[in-house]
Amino acid sequence: MTTVSDIKNLYLSGFNHIDALIDEGPDWNYLGTYKPYLTYTFSITSGNEEGERGQSAFSPAQQASARTALAYLSTVTGVRFQETMIGSSAQIHLALVDIENDDFVGLTSWHTLYTPPLTTLPRAQVTDYTASAYVYLDNLEYRTSTADLTPGGQGYQVLLHELGHMMGLAHPFEGTHQLPYEDDYTANTLMSYDHLDDKFYSTYSEYDIAAFNWIYGGDGLRGRYGVGGSMDYLTGRSMDETITGTAGSERVDGAGGDDSIDGKAGFDEAGYSGARANYDITKVNGAYIVTDRVGDEGRDVLTNIETLVFAGSSVSLAYESVVQALYVGYFGRAADYNGMQSFQQQLSALGAPEDLRGLSEAYGKNAGLRALVDSFASSAESAALYPGNTGTFIKALYQNVFGRAPDAGGLTFWSNAIDSGGLSRANASLSIMAGALDNKTSQGMLDAKLVTNKLTAASGFTLMIDTAQEIGGYSGAAAAGAVRNMLGAVTAATDLQAYQATIVATLKGMTLGGARPADAPGAPADDLPITHAELIGIGYQSWEPTLV
């Protein structure tokens, strides 16, 4: 619900290139009567601004250009615009007028109205907020410029400038938050009066887009993103930057350059403009690396990001590290695409902890989680890998995790725990992996480095899978063996960036058709149904809904 504080206080991003463009209104996101669109009119017979006289209507050609501009604005903001012939029914009014100030080619004003709540508390709710905006172009001193609103001309740029005001953008040289003088020009924002060239713009500049994203989130009025939504939307600039989130949830778009993005707390997304197949995703030193292979979005280093959003698809990173640890610890291989998707969804549905130690502790308290973890031990893959006794199983786990045999004490301890019924095989794997990462002894630190390197290499392998050919290629015992061998060659001293070539070669060697997206077309993995691959071998459990 809308509050007095929402209306009266500017909600700012903390990023100057955005905040310098945020105006005090008209706050379309807070309208009391919600409709998924804003209405506009060219009519001057009713609904005119009080006190304003001398309006004349846009010509048919001007109206056509204005519709073009509003359609473009809709693609930028996600806000829909609906034309009405009844001026008194419109929220947005476009007209020509002789603007009194001889320096103004255009002028926009807006008005808001609501019933003050009976209480003076800032969080008091407002239920009847309304707003209206009036966009004027001069028809006297600058009539030559405004008569022609064809995209590419001065008039169209002026129209975009005024529509920017109508949607809540401010001049970057006014108010408390201002752009530095050297950044205040139209190539950065059409809300500027200054320019570095003789070009007239037919699209908004990058700071405008960043401000629109902050206000409307690209998904319209009261969408998921933007002011009033469940997630803030931060957009960087086309340069190398460090972007830090907050304790809340936000989407962050680096928007070009090599960026370091830390989502901090909350549920955070990193957004990219291209299709998933245009990017490489790897993991190094606990951070995810997203590299644009075809565009100009650079190489971003991401921490505390739960989801990657691409054009038409997304990649979940939530629980990725935990799932990878389960696969490496128990099967000695990286998770396959479908297995990763399935286990991420199930862990999320169970509200499971996102760290190994927490997962290990929750195992005994959560029946659904216990069934999920134990499904590793009941799988066909497990039966094929570990046909021997408990001691043989523990030796295999140690080889998977540490690349060595267990010491006598460790072998006895874990074998007795399993044989006595106090620990399941799957939970033993989980506990050994969690303990390895927590061990602070000299050997433990060495083991932790090795485990971290293995998990990182495994993550890089799974995240690289993004076509139907690659999903199909990572199937069967031979493919699983190749990945085990690849991880088995990782040591505590392995240079993971250099090892990326080995990871790529391993995937390419098993890929049906032998081609990565850059070499040949392939259906994006995100377009495929989520099904169990041969490697998972666990079937559908009672706790697992059918995934399609």
C-alpha positions as CSV (number, residue, x, y, z in Angstrom):
1,M,0.0,0.0,0.0
2,T,1.1,3.6,-0.7
3,T,2.1,5.7,2.3
4,V,2.6,9.4,2.9
5,S,6.3,8.7,3.2
6,D,6.3,7.1,-0.3
7,I,4.8,10.2,-1.8
8,K,6.7,12.9,0.0
9,N,10.2,11.3,0.2
10,L,12.5,10.6,-2.7
11,Y,13.5,7.0,-2.9
12,L,17.1,7.1,-4.1
13,S,19.6,4.5,-5.2
14,G,22.8,5.9,-3.8
15,F,24.3,6.1,-7.3
16,N,24.8,9.6,-8.5
17,H,24.1,9.0,-12.2
18,I,20.7,7.7,-11.2
19,D,19.8,10.0,-8.3
20,A,20.7,13.1,-10.3
21,L,17.8,12.3,-12.6
22,I,15.1,11.4,-10.0
23,D,12.3,14.0,-9.7
24,E,9.8,14.4,-6.9
25,G,6.9,13.1,-9.0
26,P,4.5,12.3,-10.5
27,D,4.9,8.9,-8.8
28,W,2.8,6.9,-11.2
29,N,3.6,3.7,-9.3
30,Y,1.5,4.9,-6.4
31,L,-1.8,5.5,-8.1
32,G,-4.7,4.6,-5.8
33,T,-6.8,3.0,-8.6
34,Y,-4.5,0.5,-10.3
35,K,-4.6,-0.1,-14.0
36,P,-1.8,-1.7,-16.0
37,Y,-1.5,1.3,-18.2
38,L,-1.5,5.2,-18.3
39,T,-4.0,7.0,-20.5
40,Y,-3.0,9.9,-22.8
41,T,-4.8,12.3,-25.0
42,F,-4.2,14.9,-27.7
43,S,-7.7,16.4,-27.1
44,I,-7.8,20.0,-25.9
45,T,-11.6,20.2,-25.6
46,S,-11.6,18.9,-22.0
47,G,-9.3,18.0,-19.2
48,N,-6.9,21.0,-19.8
49,E,-4.6,22.1,-17.0
50,E,-6.2,24.6,-14.7
51,G,-5.1,28.2,-15.4
52,E,-3.5,27.3,-18.8
53,R,-4.9,28.9,-21.9
54,G,-4.2,29.0,-25.6
55,Q,-3.6,25.3,-26.2
56,S,-3.7,24.0,-29.8
57,A,-3.8,20.4,-30.8
58,F,-0.9,18.3,-32.2
59,S,-1.2,17.9,-36.0
60,P,-1.8,14.4,-37.3
61,A,1.9,14.1,-38.1
62,Q,2.9,15.3,-34.6
63,Q,0.4,12.8,-33.1
64,A,1.9,10.0,-35.1
65,S,5.4,10.8,-33.9
66,A,4.2,11.1,-30.3
67,R,2.7,7.7,-30.5
68,T,6.0,6.4,-31.8
69,A,7.8,8.0,-28.9
70,L,5.3,6.6,-26.3
71,A,5.6,3.1,-27.9
72,Y,9.4,3.4,-27.5
73,L,9.0,4.6,-24.0
74,S,6.9,1.6,-23.2
75,T,9.8,-0.7,-24.4
76,V,12.2,1.1,-22.1
77,T,10.0,1.2,-18.9
78,G,7.5,-1.6,-19.4
79,V,4.7,1.0,-18.8
80,R,1.8,0.7,-21.3
81,F,0.1,3.8,-22.7
82,Q,-3.5,3.8,-23.9
83,E,-4.9,6.7,-26.0
84,T,-8.3,8.2,-25.3
85,M,-10.2,10.8,-27.2
86,I,-11.8,12.1,-24.0
87,G,-9.5,14.7,-22.5
88,S,-11.1,14.6,-19.1
89,S,-10.4,10.9,-18.8
90,A,-6.7,11.1,-19.6
91,Q,-3.8,11.2,-17.2
92,I,-1.3,12.5,-19.7
93,H,-2.1,15.5,-21.9
94,L,0.0,16.5,-25.0
95,A,-0.6,19.9,-26.6
96,L,1.0,22.9,-28.3
97,V,1.2,26.3,-26.5
98,D,3.1,29.5,-26.6
99,I,5.4,28.9,-23.7
100,E,6.0,32.2,-21.9
101,N,9.7,31.6,-21.2
102,D,11.4,32.4,-24.6
103,D,14.2,29.9,-23.8
104,F,11.9,26.9,-23.5
105,V,11.2,24.7,-26.4
106,G,9.1,22.4,-24.3
107,L,7.6,22.3,-20.8
108,T,6.0,19.6,-18.6
109,S,4.0,20.0,-15.4
110,W,2.3,17.5,-13.2
111,H,-0.2,17.6,-10.4
112,T,-1.0,15.1,-7.7
113,L,-3.9,14.8,-5.3
114,Y,-4.8,12.6,-2.3
115,T,-6.8,12.7,0.9
116,P,-4.5,13.3,3.9
117,P,-4.7,10.4,6.4
118,L,-6.2,11.2,9.8
119,T,-2.9,10.3,11.4
120,T,0.3,12.2,10.9
121,L,2.5,9.1,11.0
122,P,4.8,8.8,8.0
123,R,3.6,5.2,7.3
124,A,0.0,6.3,7.2
125,Q,-1.7,4.8,4.2
126,V,-3.0,6.7,1.2
127,T,-5.6,4.9,-0.9
128,D,-6.8,7.6,-3.4
129,Y,-3.6,9.0,-4.9
130,T,-4.1,10.5,-8.4
131,A,-1.7,12.2,-10.8
132,S,-1.9,14.0,-14.1
133,A,0.8,15.4,-16.4
134,Y,0.8,18.0,-19.1
135,V,3.4,17.9,-21.9
136,Y,3.7,21.1,-24.0
137,L,5.7,22.0,-27.0
138,D,6.2,25.6,-28.0
139,N,4.3,26.7,-31.1
140,L,5.6,30.2,-31.5
141,E,9.3,31.0,-31.0
142,Y,10.3,27.4,-31.7
143,R,7.5,26.3,-33.9
144,T,9.9,25.4,-36.7
145,S,11.6,22.9,-34.5
146,T,8.5,21.5,-32.8
147,A,6.4,21.3,-36.0
148,D,8.5,18.3,-37.2
149,L,8.7,15.5,-34.6
150,T,10.2,13.0,-36.9
151,P,12.7,10.7,-35.1
152,G,16.2,11.9,-35.7
153,G,15.3,15.6,-35.5
154,Q,15.5,18.2,-32.8
155,G,11.8,18.2,-32.2
156,Y,11.7,14.5,-31.5
157,Q,14.6,14.8,-29.0
158,V,12.7,17.6,-27.3
159,L,9.6,15.4,-27.1
160,L,11.7,12.6,-25.5
161,H,13.1,15.1,-23.0
162,E,9.6,16.3,-22.0
163,L,8.2,12.7,-21.8
164,G,11.2,12.0,-19.5
165,H,9.9,14.7,-17.2
166,M,6.4,13.2,-17.5
167,M,7.7,9.9,-16.3
168,G,9.6,11.4,-13.3
169,L,13.0,12.4,-14.6
170,A,14.7,15.6,-13.5
171,H,17.3,17.9,-15.0
172,P,20.7,16.7,-13.9
173,F,21.9,20.2,-13.0
174,E,19.1,21.0,-10.5
175,G,18.4,20.0,-6.9
176,T,20.4,18.4,-4.2
177,H,21.8,15.6,-6.4
178,Q,23.5,16.8,-9.6
179,L,25.8,15.3,-12.2
180,P,29.4,16.6,-12.3
181,Y,29.7,19.2,-14.9
182,E,31.9,17.0,-17.1
183,D,29.1,14.3,-17.2
184,D,26.2,16.6,-17.8
185,Y,25.6,16.3,-21.6
186,T,23.0,14.6,-23.8
187,A,25.2,11.6,-24.7
188,N,24.7,10.6,-21.1
189,T,21.2,11.9,-20.5
190,L,18.6,13.6,-22.7
191,M,17.5,15.5,-19.6
192,S,20.7,17.6,-20.0
193,Y,20.8,21.0,-21.9
194,D,24.4,20.5,-23.0
195,H,25.8,18.4,-25.8
196,L,29.2,17.5,-27.1
197,D,28.2,17.0,-30.7
198,D,25.6,18.1,-33.2
199,K,23.6,14.9,-33.1
200,F,19.9,14.7,-32.2
201,Y,18.9,11.6,-30.4
202,S,16.0,9.2,-31.1
203,T,16.6,7.1,-28.0
204,Y,17.3,7.8,-24.4
205,S,20.9,7.8,-23.2
206,E,22.4,5.3,-20.7
207,Y,21.8,7.4,-17.6
208,D,18.2,7.9,-18.6
209,I,17.8,4.1,-18.9
210,A,19.4,3.6,-15.5
211,A,16.9,6.1,-13.9
212,F,13.9,4.5,-15.7
213,N,15.1,1.1,-14.5
214,W,15.3,2.4,-11.0
215,I,11.8,3.9,-11.1
216,Y,9.9,1.3,-13.2
217,G,12.2,-1.7,-13.4
218,G,11.5,-2.4,-17.0
219,D,8.3,-4.3,-16.1
220,G,5.8,-1.5,-15.8
221,L,3.7,0.0,-13.1
222,R,3.9,-1.9,-9.7
223,G,6.0,-4.6,-11.3
224,R,8.5,-6.9,-9.5
225,Y,11.3,-4.4,-10.1
226,G,11.6,-0.7,-9.4
227,V,10.1,1.8,-6.9
228,G,7.3,0.1,-5.0
229,G,8.3,-3.4,-6.2
230,S,9.9,-6.2,-4.3
231,M,13.3,-5.6,-5.8
232,D,15.3,-2.5,-6.5
233,Y,16.9,-2.2,-9.9
234,L,20.4,-0.8,-10.1
235,T,22.0,-0.1,-13.5
236,G,25.7,0.8,-13.9
237,R,27.5,2.7,-16.6
238,S,29.4,1.5,-19.7
239,M,32.7,1.5,-17.9
240,D,34.6,-0.7,-15.4
241,E,32.8,-0.2,-12.1
242,T,32.4,-1.7,-8.6
243,I,28.7,-2.0,-7.7
244,T,27.6,-2.9,-4.2
245,G,24.1,-3.9,-3.2
246,T,22.4,-3.5,0.1
247,A,20.8,-5.7,2.8
248,G,17.7,-5.8,0.6
249,S,17.0,-7.6,-2.7
250,E,17.9,-6.0,-5.9
251,R,18.7,-6.6,-9.6
252,V,22.0,-5.2,-10.8
253,D,22.9,-4.6,-14.4
254,G,26.5,-3.7,-15.0
255,A,25.6,-2.2,-18.4
256,G,29.0,-2.6,-20.0
257,G,32.6,-2.7,-19.0
258,D,34.3,-5.1,-16.6
259,D,32.4,-4.8,-13.3
260,S,32.7,-6.2,-9.8
261,I,29.2,-6.7,-8.4
262,D,28.5,-7.7,-4.8
263,G,24.8,-8.2,-4.1
264,K,25.4,-8.4,-0.3
265,A,22.4,-9.7,1.6
266,G,18.9,-10.4,0.3
267,F,18.0,-12.2,-2.9
268,D,19.9,-10.6,-5.7
269,E,20.0,-10.9,-9.5
270,A,22.6,-9.8,-12.1
271,G,21.0,-8.9,-15.5
272,Y,22.4,-9.2,-19.0
273,S,20.9,-7.9,-22.2
274,G,21.8,-10.9,-24.5
275,A,20.8,-14.5,-24.7
276,R,22.4,-17.1,-22.4
277,A,24.3,-18.6,-25.2
278,N,26.3,-15.4,-25.7
279,Y,28.0,-15.6,-22.3
280,D,30.5,-17.9,-20.5
281,I,29.9,-18.5,-16.8
282,T,32.8,-19.8,-14.7
283,K,33.7,-19.7,-11.0
284,V,37.0,-18.6,-9.5
285,N,37.9,-18.0,-5.9
286,G,34.3,-18.3,-4.8
287,A,33.1,-15.7,-7.3
288,Y,31.1,-16.3,-10.5
289,I,32.6,-14.9,-13.6
290,V,30.3,-13.9,-16.5
291,T,32.0,-13.0,-19.7
292,D,30.2,-11.6,-22.7
293,R,31.6,-13.3,-25.8
294,V,29.7,-11.3,-28.5
295,G,28.8,-7.9,-27.0
296,D,30.3,-5.1,-24.9
297,E,29.2,-6.1,-21.5
298,G,32.7,-7.2,-20.6
299,R,33.8,-9.6,-17.8
300,D,31.9,-9.3,-14.6
301,V,33.0,-10.7,-11.2
302,L,29.9,-11.6,-9.1
303,T,29.5,-12.4,-5.4
304,N,26.4,-12.8,-3.4
305,I,24.3,-13.1,-6.5
306,E,21.5,-15.7,-6.5
307,T,20.3,-15.5,-10.1
308,L,21.6,-14.5,-13.5
309,V,19.0,-13.0,-15.8
310,F,19.5,-13.2,-19.6
311,A,17.2,-12.2,-22.5
312,G,14.4,-14.9,-22.3
313,S,16.0,-17.1,-19.6
314,S,17.8,-17.2,-16.3
315,V,20.3,-19.3,-14.4
316,S,19.9,-20.0,-10.7
317,L,23.0,-19.8,-8.5
318,A,21.1,-20.4,-5.3
319,Y,22.3,-23.7,-3.7
320,E,24.7,-24.2,-6.6
321,S,27.7,-24.6,-4.3
322,V,25.8,-27.0,-2.0
323,V,24.5,-29.2,-4.9
324,Q,28.0,-29.3,-6.4
325,A,29.5,-30.4,-3.1
326,L,27.0,-33.2,-2.8
327,Y,27.8,-34.5,-6.3
328,V,31.6,-34.1,-6.0
329,G,31.6,-35.7,-2.5
330,Y,29.4,-38.6,-3.3
331,F,29.9,-39.3,-7.0
332,G,33.3,-37.7,-7.5
333,R,32.0,-35.7,-10.5
334,A,30.4,-32.4,-11.4
335,A,26.6,-32.1,-11.3
336,D,24.9,-32.6,-14.6
337,Y,22.5,-29.9,-15.9
338,N,19.2,-31.5,-15.0
339,G,20.5,-32.8,-11.7
340,M,21.6,-29.3,-10.7
341,Q,18.2,-27.9,-11.7
342,S,16.3,-30.5,-9.9
343,F,18.2,-30.4,-6.6
344,Q,18.2,-26.6,-6.6
345,Q,14.5,-26.5,-6.8
346,Q,14.0,-29.2,-4.2
347,L,16.4,-27.6,-1.7
348,S,14.7,-24.2,-2.2
349,A,11.2,-25.8,-1.7
350,L,12.5,-27.4,1.5
351,G,13.9,-24.1,2.8
352,A,17.2,-25.8,3.3
353,P,20.3,-24.0,4.6
354,E,22.6,-22.7,1.8
355,D,25.9,-23.9,3.4
356,L,27.2,-27.4,3.9
357,R,27.6,-27.2,7.6
358,G,24.0,-26.0,8.0
359,L,22.8,-28.6,5.6
360,S,24.5,-31.3,7.5
361,E,23.0,-30.1,10.8
362,A,19.5,-29.9,9.2
363,Y,19.7,-33.4,7.8
364,G,18.6,-35.1,11.0
365,K,15.7,-32.6,11.6
366,N,14.1,-32.3,8.1
367,A,12.6,-35.5,6.7
368,G,12.3,-34.1,3.2
369,L,15.9,-33.0,3.2
370,R,17.0,-36.4,4.5
371,A,15.1,-38.1,1.7
372,L,16.7,-35.8,-0.8
373,V,20.3,-36.3,0.4
374,D,19.7,-40.1,0.8
375,S,18.5,-40.3,-2.8
376,F,22.2,-40.3,-3.8
377,A,22.8,-43.6,-2.0
378,S,19.7,-45.2,-3.4
379,S,20.6,-44.3,-7.0
380,A,21.6,-46.7,-9.7
381,E,24.8,-44.7,-10.2
382,S,25.7,-45.3,-6.5
383,A,25.1,-49.0,-6.8
384,A,27.4,-49.2,-9.8
385,L,30.1,-47.1,-8.2
386,Y,30.1,-48.6,-4.7
387,P,29.3,-52.3,-4.8
388,G,31.7,-53.2,-2.0
389,N,31.5,-53.0,1.8
390,T,31.4,-49.8,3.9
391,G,35.2,-49.6,4.1
392,T,35.5,-49.6,0.4
393,F,32.9,-46.9,0.2
394,I,34.7,-44.6,2.7
395,K,38.0,-45.1,0.7
396,A,36.2,-44.0,-2.5
397,L,34.7,-41.0,-0.7
398,Y,38.1,-39.9,0.5
399,Q,39.5,-40.3,-3.0
400,N,36.6,-38.2,-4.4
401,V,37.1,-35.4,-1.8
402,F,40.8,-35.5,-0.9
403,G,42.4,-37.4,-3.7
404,R,44.0,-39.8,-1.2
405,A,43.2,-42.8,1.1
406,P,41.8,-42.2,4.6
407,D,44.0,-42.5,7.6
408,A,43.2,-45.6,9.7
409,G,41.4,-43.6,12.4
410,G,39.2,-41.9,9.9
411,L,38.4,-45.1,8.1
412,T,37.4,-46.8,11.3
413,F,35.3,-43.9,12.6
414,W,33.2,-43.4,9.5
415,S,32.8,-47.1,8.8
416,N,31.6,-47.7,12.4
417,A,29.2,-44.8,12.2
418,I,27.6,-46.1,9.0
419,D,27.6,-49.8,10.0
420,S,26.0,-49.0,13.4
421,G,23.1,-47.2,11.7
422,G,24.0,-43.9,13.2
423,L,24.9,-42.4,9.8
424,S,23.7,-43.0,6.3
425,R,26.1,-43.3,3.5
426,A,24.9,-40.1,1.9
427,N,25.0,-38.2,5.2
428,A,28.6,-39.5,5.8
429,S,29.6,-38.0,2.4
430,L,27.9,-34.7,3.4
431,S,29.6,-34.7,6.8
432,I,33.1,-35.5,5.4
433,M,32.8,-32.7,2.8
434,A,31.5,-30.2,5.4
435,G,34.3,-31.2,7.9
436,A,36.9,-30.8,5.2
437,L,36.0,-27.2,4.6
438,D,36.0,-26.4,8.4
439,N,39.2,-28.2,9.4
440,K,41.8,-25.6,10.6
441,T,44.7,-28.0,11.1
442,S,47.7,-27.8,8.8
443,Q,46.5,-30.9,6.9
444,G,43.0,-29.6,7.1
445,M,43.9,-26.3,5.5
446,L,45.6,-28.1,2.6
447,D,42.6,-30.4,2.2
448,A,40.2,-27.4,2.3
449,K,42.2,-25.8,-0.5
450,L,42.0,-28.9,-2.6
451,V,38.3,-29.3,-2.0
452,T,37.7,-25.7,-2.8
453,N,39.6,-26.1,-6.1
454,K,37.7,-29.2,-7.0
455,L,34.3,-27.6,-6.3
456,T,35.3,-24.6,-8.3
457,A,36.3,-26.7,-11.3
458,A,33.1,-28.7,-11.0
459,S,31.0,-25.5,-10.9
460,G,32.8,-24.2,-14.0
461,F,32.0,-27.4,-15.8
462,T,28.3,-27.5,-15.0
463,L,27.8,-23.7,-15.6
464,M,29.3,-24.1,-19.0
465,I,26.5,-26.5,-20.1
466,D,24.0,-24.4,-22.0
467,T,22.9,-26.3,-25.1
468,A,20.9,-29.4,-25.8
469,Q,24.0,-31.1,-27.3
470,E,26.0,-30.5,-24.1
471,I,23.2,-31.8,-21.9
472,G,23.0,-34.9,-24.0
473,G,26.7,-35.2,-24.2
474,Y,27.1,-35.4,-20.4
475,S,25.3,-38.7,-20.1
476,G,26.4,-42.2,-19.3
477,A,29.2,-43.9,-17.5
478,A,31.9,-42.8,-20.0
479,A,31.0,-39.1,-19.7
480,A,30.9,-39.4,-15.9
481,G,34.3,-41.1,-15.9
482,A,35.8,-38.3,-18.0
483,V,34.6,-35.7,-15.6
484,R,35.9,-37.7,-12.6
485,N,39.3,-37.8,-14.3
486,M,39.2,-34.1,-14.9
487,L,38.4,-33.4,-11.3
488,G,40.9,-36.0,-10.1
489,A,43.7,-34.1,-11.8
490,V,42.9,-31.0,-9.7
491,T,45.3,-30.3,-6.8
492,A,45.6,-27.7,-4.1
493,A,48.1,-25.9,-6.3
494,T,46.1,-25.9,-9.5
495,D,45.8,-22.6,-11.3
496,L,42.0,-22.6,-11.9
497,Q,42.1,-19.9,-14.6
498,A,44.6,-21.9,-16.6
499,Y,42.7,-25.1,-15.9
500,Q,39.7,-23.6,-17.6
501,A,41.1,-24.9,-20.9
502,T,41.0,-28.5,-19.6
503,I,37.4,-28.0,-18.4
504,V,36.4,-26.7,-21.9
505,A,38.1,-29.6,-23.6
506,T,36.4,-32.1,-21.3
507,L,33.0,-30.8,-22.2
508,K,33.7,-30.5,-25.8
509,G,35.0,-34.0,-26.0
510,M,31.7,-35.5,-24.8
511,T,29.4,-33.0,-26.6
512,L,27.2,-34.5,-29.2
513,G,28.1,-32.7,-32.4
514,G,31.3,-31.4,-30.8
515,A,30.3,-27.7,-31.0
516,R,30.0,-24.8,-28.6
517,P,27.3,-22.1,-29.2
518,A,29.9,-19.8,-30.8
519,D,30.7,-22.5,-33.4
520,A,27.3,-24.0,-34.3
521,P,23.7,-23.3,-33.4
522,G,22.1,-25.2,-30.5
523,A,18.9,-24.9,-28.6
524,P,19.5,-23.0,-25.3
525,A,19.3,-25.3,-22.3
526,D,16.7,-23.0,-20.7
527,D,14.2,-24.0,-23.5
528,L,14.3,-27.7,-22.5
529,P,12.1,-29.4,-20.0
530,I,13.7,-30.3,-16.7
531,T,13.9,-34.1,-16.7
532,H,16.2,-36.6,-15.0
533,A,19.2,-37.5,-17.0
534,E,20.7,-41.0,-17.0
535,L,23.5,-40.0,-14.7
536,I,21.2,-39.0,-11.9
537,G,19.6,-42.4,-11.7
538,I,17.4,-41.6,-8.7
539,G,14.0,-41.8,-10.4
540,Y,11.2,-39.8,-8.9
541,Q,11.0,-39.8,-5.2
542,S,7.8,-39.4,-3.1
543,W,9.0,-36.0,-2.0
544,E,9.6,-34.8,-5.6
545,P,6.9,-33.4,-7.9
546,T,7.1,-34.1,-11.6
547,L,9.2,-31.4,-13.2
548,V,8.3,-30.4,-16.7
